[in-house]
Amino acid sequence: MTKKVQYVKDDIMALEAAKLMAEKNISSLILLHDKSVSGIVTEKDFLKRVVIAGLDAGKIPVKRIMSTPVETISENADIDEAARVMRDKKIKKLVVTGADNSLSGIVTSFDVIVAQPAMKLFAED
């Protein structure tokens, strides 16, 4: 899991969120309302819900284009459970939350691909 997750409040403008993603060279942002996860916005969301829709990213709040509800997993879950959720829900990013729905991190499909073979190597010892 990546613990240093980029997040923003869900009321900022979509253009500001897009600029942050470009600046940080990341493909998604977690959106928070108060301290709880309210959504996720990805490059795909921007393409489908802003560009193709012909909207002005400077005038639309990011919460209007976010994906919600967000698929989450407990910070106590293991990598196999994360892989199952991602496969079953057909998602590439899985938000990791604490007991109070606070943001703990994110697991990506790349994390799963890298971690599973490594876990099997250690299990064989």
N, CA, C and O atoms as a Tinker XYZ file with bonds, in Angstrom:
   500  protein
     1  N      0.840000   -1.173000    0.000000    73     2
     2  CA     0.000000    0.000000    0.000000    64     1     3
     3  C      0.886000    1.239000    0.000000    63     2     4     5
     4  O      1.931000    1.280000    0.649000    81     3
     5  N      0.455000    2.214000   -0.723000    73     3     6
     6  CA     1.116000    3.510000   -0.709000    64     5     7
     7  C      0.455000    4.348000    0.369000    63     6     8     9
     8  O     -0.759000    4.551000    0.346000    81     7
     9  N      1.249000    4.834000    1.312000    73     7    10
    10  CA     0.693000    5.622000    2.409000    64     9    11
    11  C      0.667000    7.113000    2.101000    63    10    12    13
    12  O     -0.181000    7.841000    2.617000    81    11
    13  N      1.591000    7.568000    1.263000    73    11    14
    14  CA     1.625000    8.981000    0.889000    64    13    15
    15  C      0.691000    9.190000   -0.303000    63    14    16    17
    16  O      1.115000    9.173000   -1.459000    81    15
    17  N     -0.570000    9.385000    0.005000    73    15    18
    18  CA    -1.598000    9.516000   -1.022000    64    17    19
    19  C     -1.939000   10.983000   -1.207000    63    18    20    21
    20  O     -2.115000   11.718000   -0.236000    81    19
    21  N     -2.029000   11.398000   -2.450000    73    19    22
    22  CA    -2.443000   12.765000   -2.733000    64    21    23
    23  C     -3.961000   12.845000   -2.585000    63    22    24    25
    24  O     -4.696000   12.025000   -3.134000    81    23
    25  N     -4.406000   13.828000   -1.849000    73    23    26
    26  CA    -5.835000   14.008000   -1.652000    64    25    27
    27  C     -6.153000   15.495000   -1.659000    63    26    28    29
    28  O     -5.284000   16.337000   -1.433000    81    27
    29  N     -7.412000   15.796000   -1.922000    73    27    30
    30  CA    -7.892000   17.171000   -1.910000    64    29    31
    31  C     -9.304000   17.170000   -1.333000    63    30    32    33
    32  O     -9.949000   16.126000   -1.245000    81    31
    33  N     -9.770000   18.341000   -0.945000    73    31    34
    34  CA   -11.156000   18.478000   -0.531000    64    33    35
    35  C    -12.030000   18.340000   -1.775000    63    34    36    37
    36  O    -11.629000   18.732000   -2.871000    81    35
    37  N    -13.214000   17.784000   -1.600000    73    35    38
    38  CA   -14.052000   17.508000   -2.762000    64    37    39
    39  C    -14.769000   18.728000   -3.336000    63    38    40    41
    40  O    -15.556000   18.598000   -4.274000    81    39
    41  N    -14.503000   19.920000   -2.776000    73    39    42
    42  CA   -15.157000   21.118000   -3.300000    64    41    43
    43  C    -14.239000   21.995000   -4.164000    63    42    44    45
    44  O    -14.651000   23.069000   -4.602000    81    43
    45  N    -12.990000   21.544000   -4.414000    73    43    46
    46  CA   -12.117000   22.341000   -5.287000    64    45    47
    47  C    -12.560000   22.180000   -6.740000    63    46    48    49
    48  O    -13.291000   21.248000   -7.076000    81    47
    49  N    -12.118000   23.080000   -7.577000    73    47    50
    50  CA   -12.471000   23.015000   -8.987000    64    49    51
    51  C    -11.676000   21.902000   -9.681000    63    50    52    53
    52  O    -10.534000   21.615000   -9.322000    81    51
    53  N    -12.297000   21.302000  -10.660000    73    51    54
    54  CA   -11.691000   20.184000  -11.392000    64    53    55
    55  C    -10.359000   20.596000  -12.019000    63    54    56    57
    56  O     -9.425000   19.795000  -12.052000    81    55
    57  N    -10.257000   21.815000  -12.512000    73    55    58
    58  CA    -9.010000   22.268000  -13.128000    64    57    59
    59  C     -7.865000   22.264000  -12.112000    63    58    60    61
    60  O     -6.747000   21.870000  -12.441000    81    59
    61  N     -8.138000   22.696000  -10.898000    73    59    62
    62  CA    -7.119000   22.701000   -9.853000    64    61    63
    63  C     -6.665000   21.264000   -9.546000    63    62    64    65
    64  O     -5.477000   21.007000   -9.353000    81    63
    65  N     -7.620000   20.343000   -9.506000    73    63    66
    66  CA    -7.287000   18.938000   -9.265000    64    65    67
    67  C     -6.445000   18.383000  -10.412000    63    66    68    69
    68  O     -5.475000   17.663000  -10.176000    81    67
    69  N     -6.805000   18.712000  -11.639000    73    67    70
    70  CA    -6.051000   18.241000  -12.803000    64    69    71
    71  C     -4.621000   18.785000  -12.791000    63    70    72    73
    72  O     -3.677000   18.066000  -13.116000    81    71
    73  N     -4.471000   20.029000  -12.422000    73    71    74
    74  CA    -3.130000   20.624000  -12.351000    64    73    75
    75  C     -2.278000   19.915000  -11.294000    63    74    76    77
    76  O     -1.092000   19.668000  -11.516000    81    75
    77  N     -2.877000   19.590000  -10.153000    73    75    78
    78  CA    -2.148000   18.882000   -9.106000    64    77    79
    79  C     -1.720000   17.498000   -9.588000    63    78    80    81
    80  O     -0.594000   17.068000   -9.335000    81    79
    81  N     -2.617000   16.806000  -10.280000    73    79    82
    82  CA    -2.275000   15.481000  -10.807000    64    81    83
    83  C     -1.126000   15.572000  -11.802000    63    82    84    85
    84  O     -0.224000   14.734000  -11.788000    81    83
    85  N     -1.152000   16.579000  -12.661000    73    83    86
    86  CA    -0.074000   16.761000  -13.641000    64    85    87
    87  C      1.237000   17.108000  -12.944000    63    86    88    89
    88  O      2.291000   16.577000  -13.292000    81    87
    89  N      1.167000   17.996000  -11.964000    73    87    90
    90  CA     2.359000   18.417000  -11.222000    64    89    91
    91  C      3.013000   17.242000  -10.482000    63    90    92    93
    92  O      4.237000   17.118000  -10.460000    81    91
    93  N      2.196000   16.397000   -9.887000    73    91    94
    94  CA     2.692000   15.258000   -9.115000    64    93    95
    95  C      2.903000   14.010000   -9.960000    63    94    96    97
    96  O      3.402000   12.997000   -9.469000    81    95
    97  N      2.522000   14.087000  -11.237000    73    95    98
    98  CA     2.646000   12.958000  -12.163000    64    97    99
    99  C      1.924000   11.712000  -11.627000    63    98   100   101
   100  O      2.485000   10.619000  -11.557000    81    99
   101  N      0.659000   11.929000  -11.255000    73    99   102
   102  CA    -0.158000   10.841000  -10.727000    64   101   103
   103  C     -1.438000   10.716000  -11.553000    63   102   104   105
   104  O     -1.831000   11.653000  -12.249000    81   103
   105  N     -2.075000    9.563000  -11.471000    73   103   106
   106  CA    -3.250000    9.313000  -12.296000    64   105   107
   107  C     -4.568000    9.390000  -11.540000    63   106   108   109
   108  O     -5.631000    9.175000  -12.121000    81   107
   109  N     -4.504000    9.696000  -10.241000    73   107   110
   110  CA    -5.744000    9.825000   -9.479000    64   109   111
   111  C     -5.526000   10.653000   -8.222000    63   110   112   113
   112  O     -4.402000   10.836000   -7.755000    81   111
   113  N     -6.633000   11.144000   -7.695000    73   111   114
   114  CA    -6.638000   11.862000   -6.417000    64   113   115
   115  C     -7.776000   11.317000   -5.575000    63   114   116   117
   116  O     -8.842000   10.993000   -6.098000    81   115
   117  N     -7.556000   11.216000   -4.291000    73   115   118
   118  CA    -8.608000   10.847000   -3.368000    64   117   119
   119  C     -9.283000   12.144000   -2.923000    63   118   120   121
   120  O     -8.611000   13.144000   -2.666000    81   119
   121  N    -10.592000   12.122000   -2.835000    73   119   122
   122  CA   -11.339000   13.299000   -2.422000    64   121   123
   123  C    -11.877000   13.094000   -1.019000    63   122   124   125
   124  O    -12.407000   12.035000   -0.683000    81   123
   125  N    -11.728000   14.130000   -0.209000    73   123   126
   126  CA   -12.183000   14.059000    1.170000    64   125   127
   127  C    -13.260000   15.102000    1.424000    63   126   128   129
   128  O    -13.208000   16.218000    0.906000    81   127
   129  N    -14.232000   14.712000    2.229000    73   127   130
   130  CA   -15.229000   15.638000    2.752000    64   129   131
   131  C    -15.086000   15.551000    4.263000    63   130   132   133
   132  O    -15.278000   14.484000    4.846000    81   131
   133  N    -14.755000   16.654000    4.890000    73   131   134
   134  CA   -14.312000   16.645000    6.271000    64   133   135
   135  C    -13.058000   15.760000    6.303000    63   134   136   137
   136  O    -12.084000   16.080000    5.622000    81   135
   137  N    -13.048000   14.681000    7.053000    73   135   138
   138  CA   -11.864000   13.818000    7.069000    64   137   139
   139  C    -12.169000   12.441000    6.501000    63   138   140   141
   140  O    -11.355000   11.523000    6.606000    81   139
   141  N    -13.348000   12.301000    5.896000    73   139   142
   142  CA   -13.755000   11.006000    5.351000    64   141   143
   143  C    -13.588000   10.979000    3.839000    63   142   144   145
   144  O    -13.730000   12.002000    3.170000    81   143
   145  N    -13.289000    9.811000    3.314000    73   143   146
   146  CA   -13.160000    9.618000    1.869000    64   145   147
   147  C    -14.539000    9.777000    1.233000    63   146   148   149
   148  O    -15.489000    9.093000    1.616000    81   147
   149  N    -14.643000   10.673000    0.271000    73   147   150
   150  CA   -15.923000   10.895000   -0.410000    64   149   151
   151  C    -15.910000   10.448000   -1.865000    63   150   152   153
   152  O    -16.966000   10.236000   -2.461000    81   151
   153  N    -14.714000   10.305000   -2.439000    73   151   154
   154  CA   -14.644000    9.904000   -3.839000    64   153   155
   155  C    -13.210000    9.758000   -4.300000    63   154   156   157
   156  O    -12.259000    9.980000   -3.549000    81   155
   157  N    -13.089000    9.379000   -5.556000    73   155   158
   158  CA   -11.788000    9.304000   -6.222000    64   157   159
   159  C    -11.988000    9.894000   -7.611000    63   158   160   161
   160  O    -13.027000    9.680000   -8.236000    81   159
   161  N    -11.018000   10.618000   -8.083000    73   159   162
   162  CA   -11.079000   11.155000   -9.434000    64   161   163
   163  C     -9.831000   10.674000  -10.165000    63   162   164   165
   164  O     -8.713000   10.779000   -9.661000    81   163
   165  N    -10.050000   10.148000  -11.355000    73   163   166
   166  CA    -8.968000    9.582000  -12.155000    64   165   167
   167  C     -8.863000   10.319000  -13.491000    63   166   168   169
   168  O     -9.729000   11.118000  -13.848000    81   167
   169  N     -7.795000   10.034000  -14.210000    73   167   170
   170  CA    -7.643000   10.596000  -15.551000    64   169   171
   171  C     -8.844000   10.244000  -16.416000    63   170   172   173
   172  O     -9.309000   11.063000  -17.208000    81   171
   173  N     -9.340000    9.031000  -16.260000    73   171   174
   174  CA   -10.501000    8.569000  -17.027000    64   173   175
   175  C    -11.742000    9.412000  -16.705000    63   174   176   177
   176  O    -12.530000    9.726000  -17.597000    81   175
   177  N    -11.910000    9.774000  -15.437000    73   175   178
   178  CA   -13.036000   10.632000  -15.048000    64   177   179
   179  C    -12.946000   11.984000  -15.751000    63   178   180   181
   180  O    -13.947000   12.494000  -16.254000    81   179
   181  N    -11.742000   12.566000  -15.785000    73   179   182
   182  CA   -11.562000   13.847000  -16.463000    64   181   183
   183  C    -11.889000   13.732000  -17.944000    63   182   184   185
   184  O    -12.563000   14.594000  -18.507000    81   183
   185  N    -11.410000   12.669000  -18.569000    73   183   186
   186  CA   -11.650000   12.489000  -19.993000    64   185   187
   187  C    -13.137000   12.352000  -20.297000    63   186   188   189
   188  O    -13.669000   13.050000  -21.159000    81   187
   189  N    -13.803000   11.447000  -19.582000    73   187   190
   190  CA   -15.213000   11.181000  -19.851000    64   189   191
   191  C    -16.147000   12.298000  -19.387000    63   190   192   193
   192  O    -17.078000   12.673000  -20.100000    81   191
   193  N    -15.894000   12.823000  -18.191000    73   191   194
   194  CA   -16.876000   13.705000  -17.564000    64   193   195
   195  C    -16.590000   15.191000  -17.731000    63   194   196   197
   196  O    -17.426000   16.026000  -17.384000    81   195
   197  N    -15.414000   15.529000  -18.260000    73   195   198
   198  CA   -15.100000   16.933000  -18.496000    64   197   199
   199  C    -14.826000   17.158000  -19.975000    63   198   200   201
   200  O    -15.555000   17.893000  -20.639000    81   199
   201  N    -13.780000   16.529000  -20.490000    73   199   202
   202  CA   -13.352000   16.782000  -21.870000    64   201   203
   203  C    -14.428000   16.394000  -22.873000    63   202   204   205
   204  O    -14.870000   17.227000  -23.665000    81   203
   205  N    -14.848000   15.142000  -22.845000    73   203   206
   206  CA   -15.843000   14.671000  -23.816000    64   205   207
   207  C    -17.186000   15.367000  -23.613000    63   206   208   209
   208  O    -17.908000   15.620000  -24.578000    81   207
   209  N    -17.521000   15.677000  -22.367000    73   207   210
   210  CA   -18.783000   16.371000  -22.074000    64   209   211
   211  C    -18.725000   17.863000  -22.431000    63   210   212   213
   212  O    -19.746000   18.551000  -22.419000    81   211
   213  N    -17.524000   18.353000  -22.749000    73   211   214
   214  CA   -17.370000   19.753000  -23.144000    64   213   215
   215  C    -17.543000   20.741000  -22.008000    63   214   216   217
   216  O    -17.953000   21.880000  -22.233000    81   215
   217  N    -17.233000   20.318000  -20.786000    73   215   218
   218  CA   -17.380000   21.189000  -19.632000    64   217   219
   219  C    -16.115000   22.014000  -19.391000    63   218   220   221
   220  O    -15.027000   21.644000  -19.832000    81   219
   221  N    -16.270000   23.113000  -18.701000    73   219   222
   222  CA   -15.156000   23.980000  -18.340000    64   221   223
   223  C    -14.620000   23.515000  -16.987000    63   222   224   225
   224  O    -15.273000   23.714000  -15.963000    81   223
   225  N    -13.448000   22.904000  -16.975000    73   223   226
   226  CA   -12.864000   22.349000  -15.746000    64   225   227
   227  C    -12.622000   23.404000  -14.679000    63   226   228   229
   228  O    -12.532000   23.080000  -13.494000    81   227
   229  N    -12.517000   24.648000  -15.082000    73   227   230
   230  CA   -12.317000   25.727000  -14.128000    64   229   231
   231  C    -13.587000   26.154000  -13.415000    63   230   232   233
   232  O    -13.542000   26.915000  -12.448000    81   231
   233  N    -14.721000   25.659000  -13.898000    73   231   234
   234  CA   -16.007000   26.078000  -13.320000    64   233   235
   235  C    -16.814000   24.933000  -12.721000    63   234   236   237
   236  O    -17.944000   25.129000  -12.274000    81   235
   237  N    -16.232000   23.742000  -12.712000    73   235   238
   238  CA   -16.969000   22.591000  -12.197000    64   237   239
   239  C    -16.244000   22.008000  -10.987000    63   238   240   241
   240  O    -15.049000   21.722000  -11.063000    81   239
   241  N    -16.952000   21.829000   -9.875000    73   239   242
   242  CA   -16.301000   21.232000   -8.706000    64   241   243
   243  C    -15.932000   19.775000   -8.986000    63   242   244   245
   244  O    -16.664000   19.053000   -9.664000    81   243
   245  N    -14.809000   19.368000   -8.463000    73   243   246
   246  CA   -14.327000   18.010000   -8.710000    64   245   247
   247  C    -15.317000   16.958000   -8.196000    63   246   248   249
   248  O    -15.353000   15.842000   -8.714000    81   247
   249  N    -16.119000   17.302000   -7.184000    73   247   250
   250  CA   -17.094000   16.333000   -6.669000    64   249   251
   251  C    -18.167000   15.987000   -7.706000    63   250   252   253
   252  O    -18.837000   14.963000   -7.576000    81   251
   253  N    -18.340000   16.822000   -8.727000    73   251   254
   254  CA   -19.305000   16.505000   -9.786000    64   253   255
   255  C    -18.776000   15.485000  -10.780000    63   254   256   257
   256  O    -19.551000   14.900000  -11.536000    81   255
   257  N    -17.469000   15.265000  -10.789000    73   255   258
   258  CA   -16.907000   14.302000  -11.750000    64   257   259
   259  C    -16.262000   13.096000  -11.081000    63   258   260   261
   260  O    -15.771000   12.193000  -11.758000    81   259
   261  N    -16.263000   13.084000   -9.741000    73   259   262
   262  CA   -15.604000   11.988000   -9.035000    64   261   263
   263  C    -16.386000   10.691000   -9.176000    63   262   264   265
   264  O    -17.587000   10.691000   -9.447000    81   263
   265  N    -15.682000    9.599000   -8.988000    73   263   266
   266  CA   -16.315000    8.292000   -8.910000    64   265   267
   267  C    -16.685000    8.051000   -7.456000    63   266   268   269
   268  O    -15.853000    8.175000   -6.557000    81   267
   269  N    -17.930000    7.710000   -7.244000    73   267   270
   270  CA   -18.430000    7.452000   -5.908000    64   269   271
   271  C    -19.608000    6.495000   -6.000000    63   270   272   273
   272  O    -20.328000    6.562000   -6.997000    81   271
   273  N    -19.855000    5.641000   -5.075000    73   271   274
   274  CA   -19.084000    5.439000   -3.869000    64   273   275
   275  C    -17.727000    4.815000   -4.190000    63   274   276   277
   276  O    -17.559000    4.159000   -5.218000    81   275
   277  N    -16.789000    5.024000   -3.318000    73   275   278
   278  CA   -15.434000    4.525000   -3.496000    64   277   279
   279  C    -15.337000    3.122000   -2.914000    63   278   280   281
   280  O    -15.820000    2.855000   -1.814000    81   279
   281  N    -14.708000    2.234000   -3.667000    73   279   282
   282  CA   -14.426000    0.903000   -3.140000    64   281   283
   283  C    -13.272000    1.042000   -2.158000    63   282   284   285
   284  O    -12.223000    1.592000   -2.492000    81   283
   285  N    -13.471000    0.547000   -0.959000    73   283   286
   286  CA   -12.439000    0.643000    0.057000    64   285   287
   287  C    -12.160000   -0.724000    0.664000    63   286   288   289
   288  O    -12.924000   -1.677000    0.506000    81   287
   289  N    -11.063000   -0.777000    1.348000    73   287   290
   290  CA   -10.675000   -1.986000    2.064000    64   289   291
   291  C    -10.040000   -1.562000    3.384000    63   290   292   293
   292  O     -9.414000   -0.505000    3.468000    81   291
   293  N    -10.200000   -2.371000    4.387000    73   291   294
   294  CA    -9.644000   -2.075000    5.699000    64   293   295
   295  C     -8.124000   -2.111000    5.658000    63   294   296   297
   296  O     -7.525000   -2.884000    4.910000    81   295
   297  N     -7.523000   -1.278000    6.456000    73   295   298
   298  CA    -6.065000   -1.277000    6.538000    64   297   299
   299  C     -5.524000   -2.583000    7.127000    63   298   300   301
   300  O     -4.322000   -2.839000    7.064000    81   299
   301  N     -6.393000   -3.396000    7.690000    73   299   302
   302  CA    -5.991000   -4.693000    8.238000    64   301   303
   303  C     -6.108000   -5.839000    7.233000    63   302   304   305
   304  O     -5.718000   -6.966000    7.537000    81   303
   305  N     -6.635000   -5.568000    6.053000    73   303   306
   306  CA    -6.820000   -6.607000    5.033000    64   305   307
   307  C     -5.473000   -7.013000    4.441000    63   306   308   309
   308  O     -4.502000   -6.258000    4.489000    81   307
   309  N     -5.436000   -8.221000    3.882000    73   307   310
   310  CA    -4.200000   -8.680000    3.242000    64   309   311
   311  C     -4.261000   -8.449000    1.730000    63   310   312   313
   312  O     -5.301000   -8.076000    1.186000    81   311
   313  N     -3.148000   -8.672000    1.079000    73   311   314
   314  CA    -3.027000   -8.390000   -0.355000    64   313   315
   315  C     -3.933000   -9.285000   -1.196000    63   314   316   317
   316  O     -4.413000   -8.858000   -2.245000    81   315
   317  N     -4.172000  -10.512000   -0.756000    73   315   318
   318  CA    -5.060000  -11.400000   -1.497000    64   317   319
   319  C     -6.487000  -10.872000   -1.500000    63   318   320   321
   320  O     -7.174000  -10.932000   -2.519000    81   319
   321  N     -6.930000  -10.358000   -0.363000    73   319   322
   322  CA    -8.273000   -9.783000   -0.295000    64   321   323
   323  C     -8.365000   -8.541000   -1.189000    63   322   324   325
   324  O     -9.362000   -8.340000   -1.882000    81   323
   325  N     -7.334000   -7.726000   -1.164000    73   323   326
   326  CA    -7.310000   -6.542000   -2.030000    64   325   327
   327  C     -7.392000   -6.956000   -3.499000    63   326   328   329
   328  O     -8.132000   -6.354000   -4.277000    81   327
   329  N     -6.637000   -7.978000   -3.871000    73   327   330
   330  CA    -6.655000   -8.461000   -5.258000    64   329   331
   331  C     -8.046000   -8.958000   -5.645000    63   330   332   333
   332  O     -8.519000   -8.695000   -6.751000    81   331
   333  N     -8.698000   -9.675000   -4.735000    73   331   334
   334  CA   -10.053000  -10.182000   -5.021000    64   333   335
   335  C    -11.046000   -9.041000   -5.235000    63   334   336   337
   336  O    -11.848000   -9.082000   -6.168000    81   335
   337  N    -10.996000   -8.033000   -4.380000    73   335   338
   338  CA   -11.907000   -6.897000   -4.514000    64   337   339
   339  C    -11.668000   -6.184000   -5.843000    63   338   340   341
   340  O    -12.614000   -5.842000   -6.552000    81   339
   341  N    -10.402000   -5.964000   -6.173000    73   339   342
   342  CA   -10.073000   -5.269000   -7.411000    64   341   343
   343  C    -10.522000   -6.066000   -8.628000    63   342   344   345
   344  O    -11.025000   -5.496000   -9.597000    81   343
   345  N    -10.342000   -7.375000   -8.581000    73   343   346
   346  CA   -10.787000   -8.227000   -9.686000    64   345   347
   347  C    -12.306000   -8.213000   -9.794000    63   346   348   349
   348  O    -12.850000   -7.994000  -10.877000    81   347
   349  N    -12.990000   -8.445000   -8.685000    73   347   350
   350  CA   -14.451000   -8.539000   -8.702000    64   349   351
   351  C    -15.122000   -7.230000   -9.099000    63   350   352   353
   352  O    -16.139000   -7.239000   -9.794000    81   351
   353  N    -14.564000   -6.112000   -8.665000    73   351   354
   354  CA   -15.139000   -4.791000   -8.962000    64   353   355
   355  C    -14.576000   -4.181000  -10.245000    63   354   356   357
   356  O    -15.025000   -3.127000  -10.694000    81   355
   357  N    -13.582000   -4.861000  -10.828000    73   355   358
   358  CA   -12.940000   -4.381000  -12.069000    64   357   359
   359  C    -12.393000   -2.953000  -11.894000    63   358   360   361
   360  O    -12.676000   -2.051000  -12.683000    81   359
   361  N    -11.605000   -2.791000  -10.834000    73   359   362
   362  CA   -10.994000   -1.493000  -10.557000    64   361   363
   363  C     -9.484000   -1.636000  -10.489000    63   362   364   365
   364  O     -8.963000   -2.725000  -10.250000    81   363
   365  N     -8.786000   -0.529000  -10.700000    73   363   366
   366  CA    -7.325000   -0.530000  -10.685000    64   365   367
   367  C     -6.752000    0.139000   -9.440000    63   366   368   369
   368  O     -5.559000    0.029000   -9.155000    81   367
   369  N     -7.616000    0.831000   -8.704000    73   367   370
   370  CA    -7.182000    1.533000   -7.499000    64   369   371
   371  C     -8.165000    1.229000   -6.381000    63   370   372   373
   372  O     -9.379000    1.309000   -6.571000    81   371
   373  N     -7.638000    0.882000   -5.218000    73   371   374
   374  CA    -8.455000    0.517000   -4.076000    64   373   375
   375  C     -8.014000    1.362000   -2.882000    63   374   376   377
   376  O     -6.862000    1.297000   -2.454000    81   375
   377  N     -8.931000    2.141000   -2.361000    73   375   378
   378  CA    -8.628000    3.035000   -1.251000    64   377   379
   379  C     -8.612000    2.230000    0.045000    63   378   380   381
   380  O     -9.498000    1.413000    0.298000    81   379
   381  N     -7.598000    2.476000    0.851000    73   379   382
   382  CA    -7.441000    1.804000    2.142000    64   381   383
   383  C     -7.857000    2.793000    3.222000    63   382   384   385
   384  O     -7.377000    3.925000    3.270000    81   383
   385  N     -8.773000    2.334000    4.101000    73   383   386
   386  CA    -9.293000    3.217000    5.135000    64   385   387
   387  C     -9.131000    2.624000    6.522000    63   386   388   389
   388  O     -9.013000    1.412000    6.702000    81   387
   389  N     -9.129000    3.524000    7.495000    73   387   390
   390  CA    -9.131000    3.123000    8.894000    64   389   391
   391  C    -10.562000    2.871000    9.349000    63   390   392   393
   392  O    -11.498000    2.959000    8.555000    81   391
   393  N    -10.726000    2.561000   10.617000    73   391   394
   394  CA   -12.038000    2.215000   11.168000    64   393   395
   395  C    -13.054000    3.351000   11.025000    63   394   396   397
   396  O    -14.252000    3.088000   10.914000    81   395
   397  N    -12.607000    4.585000   11.025000    73   395   398
   398  CA   -13.515000    5.733000   10.948000    64   397   399
   399  C    -13.656000    6.292000    9.532000    63   398   400   401
   400  O    -14.035000    7.451000    9.362000    81   399
   401  N    -13.354000    5.484000    8.518000    73   399   402
   402  CA   -13.391000    5.872000    7.107000    64   401   403
   403  C    -12.342000    6.928000    6.775000    63   402   404   405
   404  O    -12.450000    7.611000    5.756000    81   403
   405  N    -11.334000    7.065000    7.625000    73   403   406
   406  CA   -10.252000    8.001000    7.339000    64   405   407
   407  C     -9.287000    7.355000    6.350000    63   406   408   409
   408  O     -9.143000    6.133000    6.317000    81   407
   409  N     -8.644000    8.167000    5.564000    73   407   410
   410  CA    -7.725000    7.700000    4.530000    64   409   411
   411  C     -6.430000    7.174000    5.138000    63   410   412   413
   412  O     -5.744000    7.879000    5.878000    81   411
   413  N     -6.108000    5.917000    4.812000    73   411   414
   414  CA    -4.851000    5.319000    5.275000    64   413   415
   415  C     -3.857000    5.147000    4.139000    63   414   416   417
   416  O     -2.647000    5.210000    4.354000    81   415
   417  N     -4.367000    4.926000    2.916000    73   415   418
   418  CA    -3.484000    4.708000    1.783000    64   417   419
   419  C     -4.261000    4.257000    0.569000    63   418   420   421
   420  O     -5.485000    4.383000    0.514000    81   419
   421  N     -3.540000    3.728000   -0.404000    73   419   422
   422  CA    -4.149000    3.234000   -1.632000    64   421   423
   423  C     -3.343000    2.030000   -2.126000    63   422   424   425
   424  O     -2.119000    1.986000   -2.006000    81   423
   425  N     -4.054000    1.074000   -2.676000    73   423   426
   426  CA    -3.431000   -0.085000   -3.316000    64   425   427
   427  C     -3.791000   -0.010000   -4.788000    63   426   428   429
   428  O     -4.955000    0.187000   -5.136000    81   427
   429  N     -2.803000   -0.164000   -5.649000    73   427   430
   430  CA    -3.050000   -0.146000   -7.091000    64   429   431
   431  C     -2.858000   -1.541000   -7.662000    63   430   432   433
   432  O     -2.300000   -2.424000   -7.011000    81   431
   433  N     -3.324000   -1.723000   -8.871000    73   431   434
   434  CA    -3.149000   -3.020000   -9.526000    64   433   435
   435  C     -1.664000   -3.347000   -9.651000    63   434   436   437
   436  O     -1.286000   -4.516000   -9.571000    81   435
   437  N     -0.827000   -2.352000   -9.842000    73   435   438
   438  CA     0.618000   -2.585000   -9.908000    64   437   439
   439  C      1.143000   -3.125000   -8.580000    63   438   440   441
   440  O      1.980000   -4.028000   -8.562000    81   439
   441  N      0.652000   -2.573000   -7.469000    73   439   442
   442  CA     1.059000   -3.064000   -6.150000    64   441   443
   443  C      0.747000   -4.548000   -6.003000    63   442   444   445
   444  O      1.558000   -5.317000   -5.486000    81   443
   445  N     -0.434000   -4.939000   -6.462000    73   443   446
   446  CA    -0.862000   -6.345000   -6.358000    64   445   447
   447  C      0.024000   -7.233000   -7.224000    63   446   448   449
   448  O      0.446000   -8.306000   -6.793000    81   447
   449  N      0.301000   -6.789000   -8.433000    73   447   450
   450  CA     1.132000   -7.578000   -9.356000    64   449   451
   451  C      2.521000   -7.804000   -8.763000    63   450   452   453
   452  O      3.072000   -8.901000   -8.864000    81   451
   453  N      3.078000   -6.784000   -8.154000    73   451   454
   454  CA     4.414000   -6.879000   -7.573000    64   453   455
   455  C      4.403000   -7.703000   -6.283000    63   454   456   457
   456  O      5.293000   -8.523000   -6.060000    81   455
   457  N      3.406000   -7.487000   -5.446000    73   455   458
   458  CA     3.394000   -8.104000   -4.112000    64   457   459
   459  C      3.069000   -9.584000   -4.123000    63   458   460   461
   460  O      3.670000  -10.343000   -3.361000    81   459
   461  N      2.146000  -10.019000   -4.952000    73   459   462
   462  CA     1.717000  -11.412000   -4.882000    64   461   463
   463  C      2.838000  -12.408000   -5.178000    63   462   464   465
   464  O      2.998000  -13.361000   -4.415000    81   463
   465  N      3.614000  -12.239000   -6.233000    73   463   466
   466  CA     4.715000  -13.184000   -6.439000    64   465   467
   467  C      5.737000  -13.158000   -5.300000    63   466   468   469
   468  O      6.279000  -14.196000   -4.920000    81   467
   469  N      5.992000  -11.971000   -4.763000    73   467   470
   470  CA     6.948000  -11.857000   -3.661000    64   469   471
   471  C      6.431000  -12.584000   -2.420000    63   470   472   473
   472  O      7.202000  -13.236000   -1.715000    81   471
   473  N      5.143000  -12.474000   -2.154000    73   471   474
   474  CA     4.548000  -13.151000   -0.999000    64   473   475
   475  C      4.661000  -14.667000   -1.154000    63   474   476   477
   476  O      4.911000  -15.377000   -0.180000    81   475
   477  N      4.480000  -15.156000   -2.368000    73   475   478
   478  CA     4.571000  -16.602000   -2.615000    64   477   479
   479  C      6.000000  -17.101000   -2.413000    63   478   480   481
   480  O      6.207000  -18.211000   -1.923000    81   479
   481  N      6.976000  -16.294000   -2.786000    73   479   482
   482  CA     8.363000  -16.681000   -2.595000    64   481   483
   483  C      8.675000  -16.879000   -1.112000    63   482   484   485
   484  O      9.322000  -17.852000   -0.725000    81   483
   485  N      8.205000  -15.936000   -0.288000    73   483   486
   486  CA     8.472000  -16.044000    1.147000    64   485   487
   487  C      7.671000  -17.157000    1.793000    63   486   488   489
   488  O      8.119000  -17.747000    2.777000    81   487
   489  N      6.500000  -17.455000    1.261000    73   487   490
   490  CA     5.652000  -18.509000    1.841000    64   489   491
   491  C      6.252000  -19.887000    1.615000    63   490   492   493
   492  O      5.965000  -20.814000    2.372000    81   491
   493  N      7.090000  -20.041000    0.576000    73   491   494
   494  CA     7.665000  -21.341000    0.247000    64   493   495
   495  C      8.843000  -21.697000    1.150000    63   494   496   497
   496  O      9.239000  -22.862000    1.204000    81   495
   497  N      9.404000  -20.738000    1.848000    73   495   498
   498  CA    10.569000  -21.005000    2.714000    64   497   499
   499  C     10.195000  -21.803000    3.926000    63   498   500
   500  O     11.055000  -22.111000    4.751000    81   499
